[in-house]
Amino acid sequence: MAVSAGERLRRALGRPGYPRVELPGDPSYETGRLPWQRAVEHRPAAVVHATGTAEVAAAVRAAADTGLAVTAMTTGHGSVAGVDGAVLLNLSGFRNVDVDPKLGHVSVGAGTLWSDVLHATKGTSLVPLCGTVATIGVTGYSLQGGLGWLARSDGFAAAGIVEAEMVAATGKIVVASPEEHPELWWALRGGGGSFGVVTNLKLRLATAGAVLGGYAYFPVEKAERLLRSFADWSETQPEWSNAAVMLLQVPDRPQLPALLRGRRVVAVRAFAAAGEAIARQVMNELIAPGGPPLAVDYTYGSFNDMITEQGPPPPPVASHERIDLFDRLDDAVIEAMLATAGPGSDDVVACVELRMWGGALARDNPARAGAHPSTRYSIITGARYEPQWEAGRVDEAVGAFVASLKPYSNGETLLNLCPNPGATAGAFTSAAYDRLRSVKAAWDPDDIFQPGHQIPPATSIGATF
């Protein structure tokens, strides 16, 4: 009987000090393969659990010898394409954090979550360039760009990558930095996971004092006033100020406030890294046109607490998500939002979020792979595949909304929030994309590493490291 590639891999790694391998039919395979985004189905030839760099290197060498491609996964929030017949390298157990307060850096293992970093920096003035929730994986978020509340003042998280330890296609362990493999370092700062398995990152930390953060909720009938208020307000905001307006169908869950549960509302999500008086003033200017809120919780305190207390995302879900980017906010964009998720709309599209960018993001960074200097706004759309909605109806509703936005968007995307593996090139300028393909050809000419957002090699020029 022929031995499967997965079984050959397990035999190659079945020694003390090597990572655990799970194959189809093993009870733990079913849990190890699951991403957070359950709309994506992974059916790998094997799930390999690696908890250190040496284990990752062994797994990569064994996969290459067995003729299997490799995809790395931590939480699975960024899963956009199914891993079928390949090795799914589950790095969720590879969590370590080391803060250097003198240099203002943090070193993290490949499976580290932002909650780990927030805990390690709690009580200091150092804060990570993390996402808006704490349960996201640091490595995937950072390699793909990384946009959080500090982006307007400090830029993309990818620009904060000081150095990266990576297992290359040969199983060799290398370190990329401005001094060592600078072209690879450039590619990893926003180009994603196509070049190897990043096992450790050293990141620059920002500094922040107390911040204002939280939500104010209004009846959905106030949506137009608040969206137009946001359009005017956002034009004059300093870089320490940020906000998002969300047209939101609140789930009917007992842990949520009874006043909001099961209804469509407008939520104004706020962030301001300034003194409390001025922070509350700028947010009050934004929400005043909405009149008295249904509920408001703008809390002034530490950045770490604000990110942690804004809560984790919901448990694993199957959803249709996407992001669209805009250089300006046309009236037609606001009208499309209202038609899809405003008063009188159905409940299919659960959330439409309008967020402002600009600031530091408008200052292009040539030492980072991605570049969207003109983008001022984003719209993130989310619709869950709930039992009461047929999948086709969900996809149709999101597709119709996106089509209504298309004439006004700038056609670019961000890897962090782009669900379409066919749209990867839209995250880069054409020159940057060509350069990334050359880096891919130099480090992985045989295309062993195949993340959801994949950069194909330019030509098979052979490894040059």
RAJONOR-V581247 format. One record per residue. N is the residue number from 1. SS is DSSP state (alpha for helix, beta for strand, coil for the rest). PSI is psi as a letter, one per 30 degrees, with the letter a starting at -180 (none if undefined). D_FIRST is the distance of its C-alpha to the first C-alpha in Angstrom with 2 decimals. Layout:
BEGIN
n:N ss:SS psi:PSI d_first:D_FIRST
n:N ss:SS psi:PSI d_first:D_FIRST
END
This chain:
BEGIN
n:1 ss:coil psi:k d_first:0.00
n:2 ss:coil psi:k d_first:3.80
n:3 ss:coil psi:k d_first:6.40
n:4 ss:coil psi:l d_first:9.34
n:5 ss:alpha psi:e d_first:12.71
n:6 ss:alpha psi:e d_first:14.24
n:7 ss:alpha psi:e d_first:12.15
n:8 ss:alpha psi:e d_first:12.95
n:9 ss:alpha psi:e d_first:16.46
n:10 ss:alpha psi:e d_first:16.72
n:11 ss:alpha psi:e d_first:15.82
n:12 ss:alpha psi:f d_first:18.41
n:13 ss:alpha psi:g d_first:20.95
n:14 ss:coil psi:h d_first:20.39
n:15 ss:coil psi:l d_first:23.65
n:16 ss:coil psi:k d_first:27.21
n:17 ss:coil psi:f d_first:29.19
n:18 ss:coil psi:l d_first:26.29
n:19 ss:coil psi:l d_first:25.94
n:20 ss:beta psi:k d_first:24.12
n:21 ss:beta psi:k d_first:20.93
n:22 ss:beta psi:k d_first:20.11
n:23 ss:coil psi:l d_first:17.06
n:24 ss:coil psi:k d_first:17.09
n:25 ss:coil psi:f d_first:17.39
n:26 ss:coil psi:k d_first:19.42
n:27 ss:alpha psi:e d_first:23.03
n:28 ss:alpha psi:f d_first:24.60
n:29 ss:alpha psi:e d_first:22.54
n:30 ss:alpha psi:e d_first:24.73
n:31 ss:alpha psi:e d_first:27.91
n:32 ss:alpha psi:f d_first:26.90
n:33 ss:coil psi:f d_first:26.10
n:34 ss:coil psi:k d_first:29.40
n:35 ss:coil psi:l d_first:32.23
n:36 ss:coil psi:e d_first:35.86
n:37 ss:beta psi:j d_first:36.16
n:38 ss:coil psi:f d_first:34.23
n:39 ss:coil psi:f d_first:34.82
n:40 ss:coil psi:k d_first:31.97
n:41 ss:coil psi:j d_first:28.39
n:42 ss:coil psi:k d_first:25.92
n:43 ss:beta psi:i d_first:22.19
n:44 ss:coil psi:l d_first:20.87
n:45 ss:coil psi:e d_first:17.38
n:46 ss:beta psi:k d_first:18.96
n:47 ss:beta psi:k d_first:22.45
n:48 ss:beta psi:k d_first:23.88
n:49 ss:beta psi:j d_first:27.16
n:50 ss:coil psi:k d_first:29.35
n:51 ss:coil psi:g d_first:32.82
n:52 ss:coil psi:l d_first:34.16
n:53 ss:alpha psi:e d_first:34.28
n:54 ss:alpha psi:e d_first:32.30
n:55 ss:alpha psi:e d_first:29.38
n:56 ss:alpha psi:e d_first:29.57
n:57 ss:alpha psi:e d_first:29.62
n:58 ss:alpha psi:e d_first:26.56
n:59 ss:alpha psi:e d_first:24.66
n:60 ss:alpha psi:e d_first:25.91
n:61 ss:alpha psi:e d_first:24.97
n:62 ss:alpha psi:e d_first:21.40
n:63 ss:alpha psi:e d_first:21.12
n:64 ss:alpha psi:e d_first:22.66
n:65 ss:alpha psi:f d_first:20.35
n:66 ss:alpha psi:f d_first:17.29
n:67 ss:coil psi:g d_first:19.04
n:68 ss:coil psi:k d_first:19.93
n:69 ss:coil psi:l d_first:23.45
n:70 ss:beta psi:k d_first:25.50
n:71 ss:beta psi:k d_first:27.97
n:72 ss:beta psi:k d_first:30.26
n:73 ss:beta psi:k d_first:31.72
n:74 ss:coil psi:d d_first:34.37
n:75 ss:coil psi:f d_first:36.01
n:76 ss:coil psi:g d_first:34.55
n:77 ss:coil psi:e d_first:38.05
n:78 ss:coil psi:g d_first:37.43
n:79 ss:coil psi:k d_first:34.17
n:80 ss:coil psi:f d_first:34.84
n:81 ss:coil psi:k d_first:31.46
n:82 ss:coil psi:k d_first:28.09
n:83 ss:coil psi:j d_first:25.43
n:84 ss:beta psi:k d_first:22.26
n:85 ss:coil psi:g d_first:18.98
n:86 ss:coil psi:a d_first:20.93
n:87 ss:beta psi:k d_first:21.96
n:88 ss:beta psi:j d_first:24.81
n:89 ss:beta psi:j d_first:26.90
n:90 ss:beta psi:j d_first:28.94
n:91 ss:coil psi:g d_first:32.15
n:92 ss:coil psi:f d_first:34.16
n:93 ss:coil psi:g d_first:34.46
n:94 ss:coil psi:i d_first:35.87
n:95 ss:coil psi:j d_first:39.51
n:96 ss:coil psi:k d_first:42.42
n:97 ss:beta psi:k d_first:45.93
n:98 ss:beta psi:j d_first:48.62
n:99 ss:beta psi:k d_first:51.97
n:100 ss:beta psi:j d_first:54.42
n:101 ss:coil psi:f d_first:57.71
n:102 ss:coil psi:e d_first:59.67
n:103 ss:coil psi:f d_first:57.66
n:104 ss:coil psi:h d_first:56.78
n:105 ss:beta psi:l d_first:53.04
n:106 ss:beta psi:k d_first:50.03
n:107 ss:beta psi:k d_first:46.67
n:108 ss:beta psi:k d_first:43.64
n:109 ss:beta psi:l d_first:39.94
n:110 ss:coil psi:f d_first:37.46
n:111 ss:coil psi:g d_first:37.16
n:112 ss:coil psi:k d_first:40.91
n:113 ss:beta psi:l d_first:42.69
n:114 ss:alpha psi:f d_first:46.23
n:115 ss:alpha psi:e d_first:47.31
n:116 ss:alpha psi:e d_first:46.46
n:117 ss:alpha psi:e d_first:48.70
n:118 ss:alpha psi:e d_first:51.43
n:119 ss:alpha psi:e d_first:51.50
n:120 ss:alpha psi:f d_first:51.72
n:121 ss:alpha psi:f d_first:54.60
n:122 ss:coil psi:k d_first:56.46
n:123 ss:coil psi:g d_first:60.10
n:124 ss:coil psi:l d_first:60.29
n:125 ss:coil psi:f d_first:61.47
n:126 ss:beta psi:k d_first:58.10
n:127 ss:beta psi:k d_first:55.80
n:128 ss:coil psi:l d_first:52.48
n:129 ss:coil psi:i d_first:52.13
n:130 ss:coil psi:l d_first:49.83
n:131 ss:coil psi:a d_first:49.09
n:132 ss:coil psi:f d_first:51.16
n:133 ss:coil psi:l d_first:48.93
n:134 ss:coil psi:f d_first:47.72
n:135 ss:coil psi:g d_first:44.10
n:136 ss:coil psi:k d_first:42.78
n:137 ss:beta psi:k d_first:40.67
n:138 ss:alpha psi:e d_first:42.84
n:139 ss:alpha psi:e d_first:40.48
n:140 ss:alpha psi:e d_first:39.22
n:141 ss:alpha psi:e d_first:42.74
n:142 ss:alpha psi:e d_first:44.39
n:143 ss:alpha psi:f d_first:42.08
n:144 ss:coil psi:g d_first:42.59
n:145 ss:coil psi:d d_first:46.37
n:146 ss:coil psi:j d_first:47.41
n:147 ss:coil psi:j d_first:50.39
n:148 ss:coil psi:a d_first:52.26
n:149 ss:coil psi:f d_first:55.83
n:150 ss:coil psi:g d_first:56.86
n:151 ss:alpha psi:e d_first:55.67
n:152 ss:alpha psi:f d_first:59.17
n:153 ss:alpha psi:e d_first:60.68
n:154 ss:alpha psi:f d_first:57.91
n:155 ss:coil psi:a d_first:55.52
n:156 ss:coil psi:k d_first:51.75
n:157 ss:alpha psi:e d_first:49.76
n:158 ss:alpha psi:e d_first:47.89
n:159 ss:alpha psi:f d_first:51.20
n:160 ss:alpha psi:g d_first:51.34
n:161 ss:beta psi:j d_first:48.24
n:162 ss:beta psi:e d_first:49.79
n:163 ss:beta psi:l d_first:46.64
n:164 ss:beta psi:k d_first:42.88
n:165 ss:beta psi:k d_first:40.27
n:166 ss:beta psi:k d_first:37.06
n:167 ss:beta psi:j d_first:33.64
n:168 ss:coil psi:l d_first:33.19
n:169 ss:coil psi:f d_first:30.13
n:170 ss:coil psi:f d_first:29.97
n:171 ss:coil psi:f d_first:30.02
n:172 ss:coil psi:k d_first:33.68
n:173 ss:beta psi:k d_first:36.11
n:174 ss:beta psi:l d_first:39.27
n:175 ss:beta psi:k d_first:42.41
n:176 ss:beta psi:k d_first:44.05
n:177 ss:coil psi:l d_first:47.79
n:178 ss:coil psi:f d_first:50.91
n:179 ss:coil psi:f d_first:51.13
n:180 ss:coil psi:j d_first:47.50
n:181 ss:coil psi:h d_first:45.27
n:182 ss:alpha psi:e d_first:47.84
n:183 ss:alpha psi:e d_first:46.13
n:184 ss:alpha psi:e d_first:42.96
n:185 ss:alpha psi:e d_first:45.29
n:186 ss:alpha psi:e d_first:46.96
n:187 ss:alpha psi:e d_first:43.71
n:188 ss:alpha psi:f d_first:42.50
n:189 ss:coil psi:i d_first:45.85
n:190 ss:coil psi:f d_first:44.98
n:191 ss:coil psi:f d_first:42.19
n:192 ss:coil psi:a d_first:39.34
n:193 ss:coil psi:g d_first:35.99
n:194 ss:coil psi:f d_first:34.70
n:195 ss:coil psi:f d_first:35.56
n:196 ss:coil psi:a d_first:33.61
n:197 ss:beta psi:j d_first:33.19
n:198 ss:beta psi:k d_first:36.70
n:199 ss:beta psi:f d_first:36.65
n:200 ss:beta psi:k d_first:40.40
n:201 ss:beta psi:k d_first:43.42
n:202 ss:beta psi:k d_first:47.07
n:203 ss:beta psi:k d_first:49.22
n:204 ss:beta psi:k d_first:52.94
n:205 ss:coil psi:k d_first:54.55
n:206 ss:beta psi:l d_first:57.48
n:207 ss:beta psi:k d_first:60.60
n:208 ss:coil psi:k d_first:61.92
n:209 ss:coil psi:b d_first:64.55
n:210 ss:coil psi:k d_first:64.84
n:211 ss:beta psi:l d_first:63.57
n:212 ss:beta psi:k d_first:64.13
n:213 ss:beta psi:l d_first:61.11
n:214 ss:beta psi:a d_first:60.26
n:215 ss:beta psi:k d_first:60.66
n:216 ss:beta psi:k d_first:63.51
n:217 ss:beta psi:k d_first:62.80
n:218 ss:beta psi:l d_first:64.95
n:219 ss:beta psi:k d_first:65.04
n:220 ss:alpha psi:f d_first:63.14
n:221 ss:alpha psi:f d_first:66.51
n:222 ss:alpha psi:g d_first:67.35
n:223 ss:alpha psi:e d_first:64.38
n:224 ss:alpha psi:e d_first:66.40
n:225 ss:alpha psi:e d_first:69.07
n:226 ss:alpha psi:e d_first:66.61
n:227 ss:alpha psi:e d_first:64.54
n:228 ss:alpha psi:e d_first:67.70
n:229 ss:alpha psi:e d_first:69.00
n:230 ss:alpha psi:e d_first:65.81
n:231 ss:alpha psi:e d_first:66.16
n:232 ss:alpha psi:e d_first:69.66
n:233 ss:alpha psi:e d_first:69.02
n:234 ss:alpha psi:f d_first:66.02
n:235 ss:alpha psi:f d_first:68.14
n:236 ss:alpha psi:g d_first:70.18
n:237 ss:coil psi:k d_first:67.91
n:238 ss:coil psi:l d_first:67.71
n:239 ss:coil psi:f d_first:64.35
n:240 ss:coil psi:f d_first:64.33
n:241 ss:beta psi:k d_first:64.33
n:242 ss:beta psi:l d_first:61.40
n:243 ss:beta psi:l d_first:60.66
n:244 ss:beta psi:k d_first:58.52
n:245 ss:beta psi:k d_first:59.54
n:246 ss:beta psi:k d_first:56.91
n:247 ss:beta psi:j d_first:57.18
n:248 ss:beta psi:k d_first:55.13
n:249 ss:beta psi:j d_first:54.09
n:250 ss:coil psi:k d_first:54.18
n:251 ss:coil psi:l d_first:51.56
n:252 ss:coil psi:i d_first:53.05
n:253 ss:coil psi:k d_first:51.92
n:254 ss:coil psi:f d_first:54.08
n:255 ss:coil psi:f d_first:53.87
n:256 ss:coil psi:l d_first:55.63
n:257 ss:coil psi:k d_first:59.44
n:258 ss:coil psi:e d_first:60.58
n:259 ss:coil psi:f d_first:62.82
n:260 ss:coil psi:f d_first:59.91
n:261 ss:coil psi:k d_first:57.17
n:262 ss:coil psi:g d_first:55.91
n:263 ss:coil psi:l d_first:58.30
n:264 ss:beta psi:k d_first:58.21
n:265 ss:beta psi:l d_first:60.13
n:266 ss:beta psi:k d_first:60.90
n:267 ss:beta psi:k d_first:59.85
n:268 ss:beta psi:j d_first:61.42
n:269 ss:beta psi:k d_first:59.32
n:270 ss:beta psi:l d_first:61.40
n:271 ss:beta psi:k d_first:61.15
n:272 ss:beta psi:k d_first:64.12
n:273 ss:coil psi:i d_first:64.35
n:274 ss:coil psi:l d_first:68.11
n:275 ss:coil psi:l d_first:70.93
n:276 ss:alpha psi:e d_first:70.83
n:277 ss:alpha psi:e d_first:73.96
n:278 ss:alpha psi:e d_first:72.98
n:279 ss:alpha psi:e d_first:69.36
n:280 ss:alpha psi:e d_first:70.50
n:281 ss:alpha psi:e d_first:73.08
n:282 ss:alpha psi:e d_first:70.64
n:283 ss:alpha psi:e d_first:68.28
n:284 ss:alpha psi:e d_first:71.21
n:285 ss:alpha psi:e d_first:72.27
n:286 ss:alpha psi:e d_first:68.89
n:287 ss:alpha psi:f d_first:68.77
n:288 ss:alpha psi:e d_first:72.50
n:289 ss:alpha psi:f d_first:72.39
n:290 ss:alpha psi:f d_first:70.04
n:291 ss:coil psi:a d_first:72.77
n:292 ss:coil psi:k d_first:72.05
n:293 ss:coil psi:l d_first:68.32
n:294 ss:coil psi:e d_first:66.58
n:295 ss:beta psi:k d_first:65.27
n:296 ss:beta psi:k d_first:65.34
n:297 ss:beta psi:i d_first:63.80
n:298 ss:beta psi:j d_first:64.59
n:299 ss:beta psi:k d_first:64.27
n:300 ss:beta psi:k d_first:65.64
n:301 ss:beta psi:a d_first:63.86
n:302 ss:coil psi:l d_first:61.26
n:303 ss:alpha psi:e d_first:58.61
n:304 ss:alpha psi:e d_first:55.89
n:305 ss:alpha psi:e d_first:57.08
n:306 ss:alpha psi:e d_first:57.48
n:307 ss:alpha psi:e d_first:53.86
n:308 ss:alpha psi:e d_first:52.55
n:309 ss:alpha psi:f d_first:54.89
n:310 ss:coil psi:f d_first:54.20
n:311 ss:coil psi:l d_first:51.09
n:312 ss:coil psi:l d_first:47.35
n:313 ss:coil psi:l d_first:45.81
n:314 ss:coil psi:l d_first:44.70
n:315 ss:coil psi:l d_first:41.45
n:316 ss:coil psi:k d_first:38.29
n:317 ss:beta psi:l d_first:39.11
n:318 ss:coil psi:j d_first:37.93
n:319 ss:beta psi:l d_first:40.71
n:320 ss:beta psi:j d_first:41.79
n:321 ss:beta psi:l d_first:43.58
n:322 ss:beta psi:l d_first:45.17
n:323 ss:beta psi:k d_first:47.98
n:324 ss:beta psi:k d_first:50.73
n:325 ss:beta psi:k d_first:53.22
n:326 ss:beta psi:k d_first:56.89
n:327 ss:coil psi:f d_first:59.68
n:328 ss:coil psi:l d_first:62.30
n:329 ss:coil psi:j d_first:62.62
n:330 ss:coil psi:l d_first:64.00
n:331 ss:alpha psi:e d_first:65.59
n:332 ss:alpha psi:f d_first:63.04
n:333 ss:alpha psi:e d_first:60.22
n:334 ss:alpha psi:e d_first:62.04
n:335 ss:alpha psi:e d_first:62.69
n:336 ss:alpha psi:e d_first:59.01
n:337 ss:alpha psi:e d_first:58.12
n:338 ss:alpha psi:e d_first:60.75
n:339 ss:alpha psi:e d_first:59.60
n:340 ss:alpha psi:e d_first:56.00
n:341 ss:alpha psi:g d_first:56.53
n:342 ss:coil psi:a d_first:60.28
n:343 ss:coil psi:k d_first:62.70
n:344 ss:coil psi:f d_first:61.71
n:345 ss:coil psi:l d_first:58.12
n:346 ss:coil psi:a d_first:55.26
n:347 ss:coil psi:g d_first:52.78
n:348 ss:coil psi:e d_first:49.67
n:349 ss:coil psi:j d_first:50.08
n:350 ss:coil psi:e d_first:50.32
n:351 ss:beta psi:k d_first:51.57
n:352 ss:beta psi:j d_first:53.22
n:353 ss:beta psi:k d_first:54.27
n:354 ss:beta psi:k d_first:56.78
n:355 ss:beta psi:k d_first:56.92
n:356 ss:beta psi:k d_first:59.14
n:357 ss:coil psi:b d_first:58.17
n:358 ss:coil psi:a d_first:60.24
n:359 ss:alpha psi:b d_first:61.96
n:360 ss:alpha psi:f d_first:59.94
n:361 ss:alpha psi:f d_first:57.18
n:362 ss:alpha psi:f d_first:59.70
n:363 ss:coil psi:j d_first:60.06
n:364 ss:coil psi:k d_first:57.28
n:365 ss:coil psi:j d_first:55.53
n:366 ss:coil psi:f d_first:54.44
n:367 ss:coil psi:g d_first:52.38
n:368 ss:coil psi:k d_first:50.02
n:369 ss:coil psi:e d_first:47.55
n:370 ss:coil psi:l d_first:48.48
n:371 ss:coil psi:j d_first:52.00
n:372 ss:coil psi:h d_first:53.70
n:373 ss:coil psi:f d_first:57.34
n:374 ss:coil psi:f d_first:58.88
n:375 ss:coil psi:k d_first:56.99
n:376 ss:coil psi:f d_first:59.39
n:377 ss:beta psi:l d_first:57.61
n:378 ss:beta psi:l d_first:54.21
n:379 ss:beta psi:j d_first:53.26
n:380 ss:beta psi:k d_first:50.13
n:381 ss:beta psi:k d_first:49.05
n:382 ss:beta psi:k d_first:46.85
n:383 ss:beta psi:k d_first:45.89
n:384 ss:beta psi:k d_first:43.51
n:385 ss:coil psi:i d_first:41.19
n:386 ss:coil psi:l d_first:43.03
n:387 ss:coil psi:e d_first:42.34
n:388 ss:coil psi:f d_first:45.68
n:389 ss:coil psi:k d_first:44.91
n:390 ss:coil psi:k d_first:42.47
n:391 ss:alpha psi:e d_first:40.37
n:392 ss:alpha psi:e d_first:42.02
n:393 ss:alpha psi:e d_first:45.44
n:394 ss:alpha psi:e d_first:44.72
n:395 ss:alpha psi:e d_first:43.44
n:396 ss:alpha psi:e d_first:46.39
n:397 ss:alpha psi:e d_first:48.91
n:398 ss:alpha psi:e d_first:47.70
n:399 ss:alpha psi:e d_first:47.42
n:400 ss:alpha psi:e d_first:50.99
n:401 ss:alpha psi:e d_first:52.33
n:402 ss:alpha psi:e d_first:50.66
n:403 ss:alpha psi:e d_first:52.03
n:404 ss:alpha psi:f d_first:55.50
n:405 ss:alpha psi:f d_first:55.20
n:406 ss:alpha psi:e d_first:53.87
n:407 ss:coil psi:f d_first:57.31
n:408 ss:coil psi:f d_first:58.40
n:409 ss:coil psi:l d_first:55.39
n:410 ss:coil psi:g d_first:55.03
n:411 ss:coil psi:f d_first:51.50
n:412 ss:coil psi:l d_first:49.99
n:413 ss:coil psi:l d_first:47.48
n:414 ss:coil psi:k d_first:46.35
n:415 ss:alpha psi:e d_first:42.74
n:416 ss:alpha psi:e d_first:43.26
n:417 ss:alpha psi:g d_first:43.99
n:418 ss:coil psi:j d_first:42.52
n:419 ss:coil psi:f d_first:39.71
n:420 ss:coil psi:j d_first:39.04
n:421 ss:alpha psi:f d_first:36.59
n:422 ss:alpha psi:f d_first:38.22
n:423 ss:alpha psi:g d_first:41.57
n:424 ss:alpha psi:e d_first:40.77
n:425 ss:alpha psi:f d_first:43.11
n:426 ss:alpha psi:f d_first:45.99
n:427 ss:alpha psi:f d_first:46.05
n:428 ss:coil psi:l d_first:47.42
n:429 ss:coil psi:l d_first:50.07
n:430 ss:alpha psi:e d_first:48.85
n:431 ss:alpha psi:e d_first:49.81
n:432 ss:alpha psi:e d_first:47.95
n:433 ss:alpha psi:e d_first:44.79
n:434 ss:alpha psi:e d_first:44.90
n:435 ss:alpha psi:e d_first:45.46
n:436 ss:alpha psi:e d_first:42.48
n:437 ss:alpha psi:e d_first:40.26
n:438 ss:alpha psi:e d_first:41.57
n:439 ss:alpha psi:e d_first:40.79
n:440 ss:alpha psi:e d_first:37.24
n:441 ss:alpha psi:e d_first:36.88
n:442 ss:alpha psi:e d_first:38.28
n:443 ss:alpha psi:f d_first:36.05
n:444 ss:coil psi:i d_first:32.80
n:445 ss:coil psi:f d_first:32.78
n:446 ss:coil psi:g d_first:29.05
n:447 ss:coil psi:h d_first:29.49
n:448 ss:coil psi:e d_first:27.10
n:449 ss:beta psi:k d_first:29.33
n:450 ss:coil psi:i d_first:29.47
n:451 ss:coil psi:l d_first:31.83
n:452 ss:coil psi:e d_first:33.15
n:453 ss:coil psi:j d_first:36.26
n:454 ss:coil psi:k d_first:34.79
n:455 ss:coil psi:j d_first:36.88
n:456 ss:coil psi:k d_first:35.29
n:457 ss:coil psi:k d_first:35.95
n:458 ss:coil psi:e d_first:38.96
n:459 ss:coil psi:l d_first:37.56
n:460 ss:coil psi:i d_first:35.05
n:461 ss:coil psi:f d_first:37.74
n:462 ss:coil psi:l d_first:35.54
n:463 ss:coil psi:k d_first:36.01
n:464 ss:coil psi:g d_first:39.65
n:465 ss:coil psi:none d_first:39.74
END
